[in-house]
Amino acid sequence: MHLKSMNLAWIVVNDLKKAIKFYTETVGLKLMEFNEQFGWAELEGSEGGARMGLAQAQFKSEEDVQPGQNAVLTFTVHNLEKAIDELIEKGAKLVGKVQEVPGHVKLQTVSDIDGNRFQLVEILTHSCSHC
């Protein structure tokens, strides 16, 4: 099997509109698609990249994935401490403390309004193999 790319990861949420508000206003993602009829939304960062899908719990019941039990998404930020301060100010819940792999990456896990976890990531080194 040859995978071409990873373009989307999705999570299940209890209230699609509240989740959209959380991920746009608190986290800072842009809403790119919203289909209320099918209980679906897609968001992405200000610089593009892979999209995050939000699925209304009742529409995805056949997969038996419940809110708070699925993928851990990562969002890259320029300054982890500043991003954490902004999230705390907006009422987000931090999970644990900042983790650091010296010289590589700093991470902070955060919980959304449904208990889904995501991580903020600050990359500490440039890892481009062709530079």
C-alpha positions as CSV (number, residue, x, y, z in Angstrom):
1,M,0.0,0.0,0.0
2,H,1.2,3.5,-0.9
3,L,-0.3,6.3,1.1
4,K,-0.3,9.6,-0.8
5,S,-0.8,12.0,2.2
6,M,-2.6,12.6,5.4
7,N,-5.1,15.4,4.8
8,L,-7.7,15.0,7.5
9,A,-8.2,13.7,11.1
10,W,-11.6,13.8,12.7
11,I,-13.1,13.6,16.2
12,V,-16.6,13.1,17.5
13,V,-18.2,15.9,19.4
14,N,-21.5,16.2,21.4
15,D,-22.5,19.6,20.0
16,L,-21.2,20.5,16.6
17,K,-21.8,24.2,16.9
18,K,-20.2,24.5,20.3
19,A,-17.2,22.5,19.1
20,I,-16.9,24.8,16.1
21,K,-17.0,27.8,18.4
22,F,-14.3,26.3,20.7
23,Y,-11.9,25.4,17.9
24,T,-12.3,28.7,16.0
25,E,-12.5,31.2,18.9
26,T,-10.4,29.4,21.6
27,V,-7.9,27.4,19.5
28,G,-7.8,29.8,16.5
29,L,-8.6,27.4,13.6
30,K,-10.5,28.6,10.5
31,L,-13.9,27.0,9.6
32,M,-13.5,25.7,6.0
33,E,-16.6,23.6,5.6
34,F,-19.9,23.2,7.6
35,N,-22.7,20.8,6.7
36,E,-25.3,20.8,9.4
37,Q,-27.5,18.3,7.6
38,F,-24.8,15.6,7.8
39,G,-23.3,16.8,11.2
40,W,-19.9,17.6,9.8
41,A,-17.4,20.5,9.8
42,E,-13.8,20.9,8.7
43,L,-11.3,23.4,10.1
44,E,-7.6,24.2,9.4
45,G,-4.8,26.4,10.6
46,S,-4.0,29.8,9.3
47,E,-1.2,28.3,7.2
48,G,-3.3,25.5,5.8
49,G,-2.1,21.9,6.3
50,A,-4.1,18.9,7.2
51,R,-7.7,19.6,8.1
52,M,-9.5,18.7,11.3
53,G,-13.0,17.1,10.9
54,L,-15.7,17.4,13.5
55,A,-18.5,14.9,13.5
56,Q,-21.7,15.3,15.4
57,A,-22.0,12.2,17.7
58,Q,-25.4,11.0,16.5
59,F,-24.3,11.0,12.9
60,K,-21.3,8.8,13.4
61,S,-22.8,6.2,15.8
62,E,-22.1,3.2,13.5
63,E,-18.4,3.7,14.0
64,D,-19.0,3.5,17.7
65,V,-16.6,6.4,18.4
66,Q,-17.8,8.5,21.3
67,P,-16.7,12.0,22.2
68,G,-13.4,12.1,24.1
69,Q,-12.3,8.6,23.0
70,N,-10.6,9.3,19.7
71,A,-7.5,10.8,18.0
72,V,-5.1,13.2,19.6
73,L,-4.6,16.0,17.2
74,T,-1.5,18.3,17.3
75,F,-1.5,21.9,16.4
76,T,1.9,23.6,15.7
77,V,2.4,27.0,17.3
78,H,5.3,29.5,17.1
79,N,5.5,30.1,20.9
80,L,4.1,27.4,23.2
81,E,4.0,29.5,26.4
82,K,2.1,32.4,24.7
83,A,-0.4,29.9,23.2
84,I,-0.9,28.3,26.6
85,D,-1.5,31.7,28.2
86,E,-4.1,32.5,25.5
87,L,-5.9,29.2,25.9
88,I,-6.0,29.6,29.7
89,E,-7.4,33.1,29.4
90,K,-10.2,31.7,27.2
91,G,-11.1,29.0,29.6
92,A,-9.4,25.9,28.0
93,K,-8.4,23.1,30.3
94,L,-4.8,22.0,30.3
95,V,-3.9,18.3,30.9
96,G,-0.6,17.8,32.7
97,K,2.4,20.0,32.3
98,V,4.5,21.0,29.3
99,Q,6.7,18.2,28.1
100,E,9.9,18.8,26.3
101,V,12.2,16.7,24.1
102,P,15.3,18.9,24.4
103,G,16.3,20.5,21.1
104,H,13.3,18.9,19.3
105,V,9.8,19.8,20.5
106,K,7.7,21.1,23.4
107,L,4.2,19.8,23.9
108,Q,1.1,20.7,26.0
109,T,-2.0,18.6,26.1
110,V,-5.3,20.4,26.2
111,S,-8.9,19.1,26.7
112,D,-11.8,20.4,24.6
113,I,-15.3,20.8,25.8
114,D,-16.1,17.1,25.1
115,G,-13.0,15.7,26.7
116,N,-11.2,15.2,23.4
117,R,-7.5,15.9,23.8
118,F,-5.2,17.7,21.5
119,Q,-1.7,18.9,21.8
120,L,0.0,22.3,21.1
121,V,3.4,21.7,19.7
122,E,6.3,24.1,19.4
123,I,9.0,22.7,17.1
124,L,12.4,23.6,18.5
125,T,14.7,22.6,15.6
126,H,14.5,22.8,11.9
127,S,14.4,19.2,10.5
128,C,14.5,19.8,6.8
129,S,16.8,17.2,5.3
130,H,17.6,19.2,2.2
131,C,18.8,22.4,3.8
